[in-house]
């Protein structure tokens, strides 16, 4: 079982929002088997800014951690943006690992 820790700061996240976050973050575990856990924090920023719904995701990966913070007008969009960014980071990391292995073989 993959460990996803969800924290909502100064508000109670709905069951639908929690399920949405877990469903989207689960895709990261499927992309990289070396992910140990994902810490997801949802919070609201300054009320004057229309894009004040923040999502922070920290992935604990064997050997290193990845951290992303995104904001938009809804928590769902912030989560999607953060997951998409982390997917790119994981892909880039895997590509570097493959290139490193190939250069060691040659």
N, C-alpha and C positions, 0 to 999 in steps of 0.2 A: 504494500500500500504506500502510495506516495504521500508525503507529508506536506499539506498546504495549511499554513497558519494565516487566518484572516482576522484582521483587527480593524474595527471602525472607531475612529476617534470622535468623541463628543456627539455621537448619534448611534442609533441601533439600526444596523443594516437589515433589510427585509430578507425573508427566506429566499425570495426570487433573486435578489441581488447576490446573496451568498452562493446560490446554485450557479448563477451566471459566471461569477468569478472562478469558482472551482472548475467549471466546465472549460473555460478558456485557458486557465493556468495549467490544467491537466495536459493540454496539447504540448506544452514545453517539456513535460516529463516524457512524452512519447517521442519527442524529437531528440532528446539526449538522455541516455540511460545513466549518466554519471551525476545527474542532479540528485542531491540528497534531500533538500527541502526548499519550499518557497514561502517567504514571508510577505504577505500582502497587507498594505496599510491603506485605508481609505479615509480621507479627511477633507473638510471644506476649508478653503482659503478665505481671503478678505471678501466681504459681501459686496463691495463695490465693483469687483471684477466679474463679468458674466461667465468667464471660464474658471470658476473657482472650485470645481470638483476634482480633487487630486487622487491619484493612485500611485503608490510606490510599491515596486516589487523587487525583492532581493532574493536571488537564487543562490543557494549554497551548492556549489559544484565541487567535486573532488579536485583539490589543487587551487581553486580560486573561487571568487564570488562575482556575480554580475548584479548591478543595481541600476534600476531605471525609475525615473519619476516623470509622470505625464499628467497634464491637466486639460480639461475641456468643460463643456457645459453640462455634461452628465457623467456619472461614475462609469456607466457602461462603455461610453466612448473612451474614457481615460484608460480603462482596463484593456480594451481592444488595442489602443495605441501602444500601451506598455508591452503587451504580449507580442505585438508585431515587431517592435524594436528588439525585444529579447530574442525572438526567432532569428532576426538578422545577426545579432551578436553571436548566438550559438552556431549559426551557419559559418560565420567568419572564423570562429575559433576552430571548428572542425576542419575547415579548409586549410588553415595554417598548420594544424596537426598532421594532416595528410601530406602536405608539402614537406614538412620537416621529416616525416618518415621516409618519403621518397628520396630526399637528399642524403639521408643516412645510409640508405641501401646503395646508392651510387657512389 
